[in-house]
Structures are given as C-alpha cells and as structure tokens.
Amino acid sequence: MPELPEVEVVRRGLAGWVAGRTVADVQVLHPRAVRRQPAGAADFSARLTGTTLGSAQRRGKYLWVPLTGTGAGFSLIGHLGMSGQLLVQDPSVPDETHLRVRLRFADGGRELRFVDQRTFGGLAVEEAEDGDPEGTPVSIAHIARDPLDPRFDDTAFVAALRAKRTTVKRALLDQSLISGVGNIYADEALWRSKLHYDRPTATLTRPQALLLLANARDVMTAALAVGGTSFDSLYVNVNGESGYFSRDLDAYGREQEPCRRCGTPIRRAAWMNRSSYFCPRCQRVPRTRSEG
C-alpha cells in the first residue's frame, strides 16, 4: 500500500495539473470507486460538476482537493488503497483497463482518471472542517500530522510515544499518533535506529525516540526524492511513472541478504498479518516484550 512518500508524489502531481481547473463532466464507471459517497455515484458526479479544484493537500496517506465555486465548503477526498492511481491523461489516450472514474475539465485539456485494479481505494466529496483554510475533510480531521508536515510537533510525539503501552512498530503505524508511516518505512526507520520492532515504547529513552523520528523523516525524504517505492506497476505518479527507492531499501524485502552495517543476514518475521524485516544482530530482540 502506498505510504507517505508515494502519496506525496501524487499530491505534487495533482497540484501542478488540476489546481484552478473547473470540472465539466464526471463519469463513474464502477460504483465501488465511490462507495464512500453516502448518496451514491449520481450524487458524487453532481457535487463535482461545475466546481473549481483548489490546491491538492495531504494528511498521511489521504489526499484531498478543496472545492471552490459551487462546491465551496466541500473537498474531493481520495485514498489510493493498495492499487489506486490518479493519472493525468490526454483525452486521446485509450482508457485504462481498470479505469473507475473520469473527470473532464472545461478547458478541454488533460483529464483526471482514477484507476484501481483491486478497488480498495476510492473517491468521495465530503464536507470540510468549518473555517479550515486547507479544506480538511471532517472524516480525517482526527488523523495525526505526519513527520514531513512543518506543523508536526516533535516534542509532543516523543512524549506520547513513550507514554503508550505498546510496541514501537505498532506505535509507528498508529495513525492517531503519527500518520503516513506504513510497513516499509517503519522497518527502514527501525533498522536505521537499531531498534527491534517488538521493543516496548515505554523502554525508549527520549534520545532514542527522537532518533527514531529523525530516521523516519530522513528515510521518507530520501524516498520522496526518487519518486517513492514501487515493487510493481500498481503504484505510479500522475504521469504513470514508477518510483525507484526499492533499490535503496536497507531492511524491507531483503530477507537473507547481508545487513549493510554488519553483514548478518536480514530476517523476516510474521507480524500482524504482515512481515517485519530486521537485522538480528543490530536490532536485538528485547528481553521483555509488551503485549501491546
């Protein structure tokens, strides 16, 4: 599933291509793509048609575009799920096999297409928080800010992290504590910090917690610089291009490959219906494990 760097790459693409454009026509080609719209596909199309799109925003893994004109007070919100793609395409380009939603614009230029093979993602038009200049949809206002947000509060995060009765990787994936970090970048940040994924958060010192946050921020910034992490063709930017950070991963997906620090083979362990990758020498198993 796309994490913060991948979603931010898409956000930047949207900001450059759709801001200020007026929606002339909306086609919903698969109802599941707008299942979060309570009144259905017709309502989704009606609420978008005639609106002007603002500058794309992001909170963690969620994207939204504030609406102006007839849609003032609402935002178009999107979640990519496991395979969702927001593509900016010339109208002459043939429809993608898994095209779910199409937005055409009044200027007749490139259209916005939502493509989703597995249909776990989706779009909706939602009410924005009253008076919020970013147009944050009400449904995601509770999600914490992410490490790349200039308003992220490092001190508050560290205090909340150390106060939680859980394990460190669970905490990193807790979207009410810190958003945008998923399985890949959690493993990478933990490897850089020499912390085992099952380390109880209460045992972290303040310097360790700050280092973990810094490493999460650094690894996601590095991934963002090369377009994110793509393991297949399901994640691409708005121009259909893949990211290349998979070449630079230190832990995730490197089972039995040598640790880049000490040479010990990287291990993979089953964890919450997923996998955790770690170096058994650099990231030693904690003596006492929290039940989380």
C-alpha positions in Angstrom: 0.0 0.0 0.0 1.4 3.5 -0.9 2.8 5.3 2.1 3.6 9.0 2.7 6.3 9.4 0.1 4.2 7.8 -2.7 1.1 9.7 -1.8 3.1 13.0 -1.6 4.4 12.3 -5.1 0.9 12.0 -6.3 -0.2 15.2 -4.4 2.5 17.2 -6.1 1.5 16.0 -9.5 -2.1 16.9 -8.8 -1.2 20.3 -7.5 0.6 21.0 -10.8 -2.1 19.8 -13.1 -5.6 20.3 -11.7 -5.5 23.3 -9.4 -7.7 26.1 -10.7 -9.5 24.0 -13.3 -13.3 23.7 -13.5 -14.9 20.3 -13.7 -17.1 20.0 -16.8 -18.1 16.3 -16.6 -17.8 13.3 -14.2 -18.1 9.7 -15.2 -18.3 7.0 -12.6 -17.5 3.7 -14.3 -17.5 1.4 -11.2 -19.8 2.2 -8.2 -17.3 0.7 -5.7 -14.9 3.5 -6.5 -17.3 6.0 -4.9 -18.7 3.7 -2.2 -17.8 6.2 0.5 -20.3 8.7 -1.1 -23.4 8.1 1.0 -25.9 9.1 -1.7 -24.1 7.2 -4.5 -22.5 7.8 -7.8 -25.0 10.3 -9.1 -24.6 12.5 -6.1 -20.8 12.3 -6.4 -21.0 13.5 -10.0 -23.5 16.2 -9.3 -21.4 17.6 -6.4 -18.3 17.8 -8.5 -19.7 19.1 -11.8 -19.2 22.8 -12.2 -16.8 23.1 -9.2 -13.3 24.5 -9.4 -10.5 22.5 -7.9 -8.1 24.0 -5.4 -4.6 23.0 -4.4 -4.1 19.3 -3.5 -3.5 18.6 0.2 -2.4 15.5 2.1 -2.6 14.2 5.6 -0.7 10.9 6.0 -2.0 8.6 3.2 -5.1 10.6 2.4 -5.3 13.1 -0.4 -7.9 15.8 -0.9 -8.6 18.8 -3.1 -10.7 21.7 -1.7 -13.6 22.7 -4.0 -14.5 26.3 -4.7 -17.4 27.9 -6.6 -20.5 25.8 -6.4 -18.7 23.3 -4.2 -17.4 25.7 -1.6 -17.2 24.1 1.9 -16.5 20.6 0.4 -13.5 18.7 -0.7 -12.8 15.9 -3.1 -11.0 13.2 -1.0 -9.2 10.2 -2.2 -7.4 7.1 -0.8 -5.3 5.0 -3.1 -5.8 1.8 -1.2 -3.5 -0.9 -2.5 -3.6 -0.2 -6.2 -5.3 3.1 -6.8 -3.8 5.5 -9.3 -4.7 9.1 -10.1 -3.5 9.8 -13.6 -3.5 13.0 -15.6 -4.1 11.9 -19.2 -4.6 13.4 -22.6 -8.2 12.7 -23.7 -6.8 10.8 -26.8 -5.1 8.2 -24.6 -7.2 4.9 -24.6 -9.0 4.1 -21.3 -7.0 2.0 -18.9 -8.3 -1.5 -18.2 -9.3 -0.6 -14.6 -10.5 2.9 -15.1 -13.1 3.7 -12.4 -13.7 7.4 -12.5 -13.0 10.2 -15.1 -13.1 13.9 -14.6 -13.1 16.1 -17.7 -12.4 19.9 -17.4 -13.9 22.9 -19.0 -10.6 23.9 -20.7 -10.7 20.7 -22.7 -7.1 19.8 -21.6 -5.8 16.7 -19.8 -8.4 14.8 -17.8 -8.1 13.2 -14.4 -8.6 9.5 -14.2 -8.9 7.2 -11.1 -7.6 3.8 -12.0 -7.9 1.0 -9.4 -7.3 -2.7 -10.2 -8.3 -4.1 -6.8 -10.9 -1.4 -6.0 -9.7 -1.0 -2.4 -9.2 2.8 -2.9 -11.9 5.3 -3.6 -13.1 8.9 -4.0 -15.8 11.0 -2.3 -17.0 14.5 -2.0 -17.0 15.4 1.7 -17.8 18.4 3.9 -14.7 20.2 5.0 -14.0 21.3 8.5 -15.6 24.7 9.2 -13.2 27.5 8.7 -10.3 25.3 7.8 -8.2 27.1 5.1 -6.9 23.7 3.9 -10.4 22.3 3.4 -9.6 19.2 5.6 -12.5 16.7 5.2 -14.3 16.1 8.5 -13.7 12.3 8.3 -9.9 12.6 8.5 -9.5 15.6 10.9 -8.6 13.2 13.7 -5.6 11.8 11.8 -2.3 13.0 13.2 0.0 15.1 11.2 3.0 13.4 9.5 6.7 13.9 10.0 7.1 15.9 6.9 4.4 18.4 7.9 6.1 21.6 9.2 3.4 21.7 11.9 4.4 18.3 13.3 5.2 18.6 17.0 8.3 16.5 17.7 8.1 17.1 21.5 4.5 16.1 21.8 5.1 13.0 19.6 8.0 11.8 21.7 6.1 12.2 24.9 3.0 10.4 23.5 5.2 7.6 22.1 7.0 6.9 25.4 3.7 7.1 27.3 1.9 4.4 25.1 1.7 0.8 26.4 2.6 -0.9 23.1 5.5 -1.9 21.0 7.4 0.5 18.8 6.3 -0.7 15.3 2.7 -0.7 16.4 3.1 2.9 17.5 4.7 3.9 14.2 1.6 2.6 12.4 -0.8 4.3 14.7 -2.4 7.0 12.6 -3.7 8.9 15.6 -0.1 9.2 16.8 1.8 9.8 13.6 0.5 9.5 10.1 1.9 8.3 6.8 4.3 5.6 8.1 3.5 2.1 6.8 5.1 -1.2 6.9 8.0 -0.4 4.6 9.2 2.8 6.1 8.6 1.6 9.7 11.0 -1.3 9.1 13.5 1.1 7.4 13.4 3.6 10.3 13.7 0.9 12.9 16.8 -0.6 11.1 18.4 2.8 11.0 17.7 3.3 14.7 18.9 -0.2 15.6 15.6 -0.9 17.3 13.7 -4.2 17.2 10.1 -3.9 16.0 8.8 -5.5 19.3 10.6 -3.1 21.6 8.2 -1.7 24.2 7.7 2.0 23.7 7.9 2.6 27.4 11.5 1.5 27.4 12.6 4.1 24.9 14.8 6.9 26.1 14.0 10.4 24.9 17.1 10.4 22.6 16.1 7.0 21.2 12.6 8.3 20.4 14.0 11.5 18.8 16.4 9.4 16.7 13.6 7.1 15.5 11.6 10.1 14.5 14.6 11.7 12.7 15.3 8.4 10.9 11.6 8.0 9.8 11.7 11.6 8.5 15.0 11.0 6.7 14.1 7.8 5.0 10.8 9.1 3.7 12.5 12.3 2.5 15.0 10.1 0.6 12.2 8.0 -0.9 10.3 11.1 -1.9 13.4 12.4 -3.8 13.3 9.4 -6.1 9.5 9.1 -6.5 8.8 6.7 -3.7 8.9 2.9 -3.7 7.5 0.7 -6.5 7.6 -3.0 -6.4 5.2 -3.4 -9.3 3.2 -1.3 -11.8 0.4 -0.6 -9.3 2.0 2.4 -7.7 2.8 5.2 -10.2 2.8 9.0 -10.2 0.2 11.1 -12.1 2.3 10.6 -15.3 2.3 6.8 -14.9 6.0 6.7 -13.8 7.3 4.3 -11.0 9.4 5.3 -8.1 12.9 3.9 -7.5 13.5 3.8 -3.8 13.2 0.0 -3.7 16.9 -0.1 -4.8 17.9 1.7 -1.6 16.0 -0.2 1.0 18.2 -1.4 3.8 15.8 -3.9 5.5 12.4 -4.3 3.9 12.2 -7.1 1.4 15.9 -8.1 1.9 15.4 -11.5 3.7 18.7 -13.5 3.8 20.6 -10.6 2.2 23.5 -9.2 4.3 22.9 -6.3 6.6 24.5 -3.3 5.1 26.0 -2.5 8.6 27.3 -5.8 9.9 26.8 -8.4 7.2 24.4 -10.6 9.2 21.6 -12.0 7.0 18.4 -9.9 7.3 15.5 -11.9 8.8 11.8 -11.8 8.1 9.2 -12.4 10.8 5.4 -12.7 10.6 3.9 -9.7 12.3 0.2 -8.7 12.4 -0.7 -10.5 9.1 2.3 -8.7 7.6 6.1 -9.1 7.6 8.8 -7.4 9.6 12.3 -7.3 8.3 15.2 -6.7 10.7 18.9 -7.5 11.4 19.1 -9.9 14.3 22.5 -8.5 15.4 21.8 -4.8 15.0 18.2 -5.0 16.2 18.3 -7.4 19.1 15.1 -9.0 20.3 14.0 -7.2 23.6 14.3 -9.2 26.7 10.8 -8.3 27.8 8.1 -7.9 25.2 5.0 -5.8 25.6 1.7 -7.4 24.7 0.6 -4.1 23.0 
